Amino acid sequence: MQQPGAQTQKSVDEILGEVDLFADDQREHMLEAFNVARQTCPVVHTKADAGYYVVTRYEDVRTVCTNPEIFSSVQPGIRGVPVRLPPLDADPPLHRDFRQLLNPYFSRASLLPYTDMMRAIAREAIASFIDNGEVEFVHDFSIAFSAGSLASIVFVDQDDDLLRRGIAAVHRCGSEGTPDTFVAVAMLAAEAMAAVAAAPEGREDVLAGLIDARIDGGRPLTDEERLGIVTVLLLGGLDTTRGMIVNIGYNLATRPEIEPVLRKPDWWRSEMDEFIRFEPTVGFMARTVTKPYSLGGVDLEPGDRLVIDFTSANRDPERFDRPDELVFDRNSNIHAGFGLGPHRCLGLNFARLQIQIAFEELLAVTTNFRVKEEPHRQAGVTFNSPTELHLLFDRL
């Protein structure tokens, strides 16, 4: 049954004739279209959004990601980003300075002391629905847990109103990608930084660290750079981890072989990567060509815009055997789900730890998840991740 308001989905040929990564009427058959593209036209041109090329093969995506001197990250959004987003929008050597500043806050070792706090947040979310036998998994569990973790660890002071508005703003940013949606998130970042500036001294979290941080040979961060970093933390912390948890939750409810996998005590060491390869929640990012270069049979010129499609790269049969299946015993799984090259995801350790804790706590008290009704999905940066997911379960 077609969902209310759903659009008739375009065919593979129609999609390849005019790719639009934000079009809901292309979402359902986009992966099929890119399967064809990888074989016939791996760097696809579209006139959508002022024109850009979509890079679909794994090796070409890796080439773009690992050569920032040719493919600049200064404008990482297809539709334009009017605010700074360091380190996402910084090229080397400045990018390295931002990462050296931020990496210590997001190492696994620095995050492990917060595991008890994160488990408590997960249990609180679970307690809100455990007696019902059903859950709207996106908001009542995934968002409640991931937003609560972000607030407690990165933003320190829980501001429920800011988080509520942040969740809505970040969702719009992922599904629309327009300049005004980025501005809306940046305005919330400004509120968060204002609260930090007004807080008593003695805070040692990442936001407080931005006040006196120095980069680029010793200069302090500009106000724009501080706000940009916080904007990135909001975008990542309120959307991408949420999407990963939801995607795994959907697989848990639709594939009986998944629950035993998630019950393995060390599943997060390798099996988690296969989930992320199969359904990365950041589907794509943009780059700008700075030098003439031939990629996938296409001659590119300075100023050309590219989109590196991580989802398509992760389904490339030249790189992954049985790419359209979940295969948990891969010998090598160097996927693009967290990106590749110097811009590999800053928060990947935080995301992995949250995913691990989310399912450890959930499956400690529940079992036998199944879908109550098919989820609602939409196109956008967080490609194909359900925006609403009603599940049934049994209590242990």
PyMOL commands that set and color helices and strands:
alter all, ss='L'
color gray80, all
select helices_A, chain A and resi 12-17+24-27+30-40+48-50+58-65+94-106+108-127+137-153+160-176+179-198+206-212+223-254+258-262+267-269+271-278+310-314+341-343+348-363
alter helices_A, ss='H'
color red, helices_A
select strands_A, chain A and resi 43-46+52-55+71-72+134-136+214-215+219-220+284-289+293-295+298-300+305-309+366-376+388-395
alter strands_A, ss='S'
color yellow, strands_A
deselect
rebuild
show_as cartoon
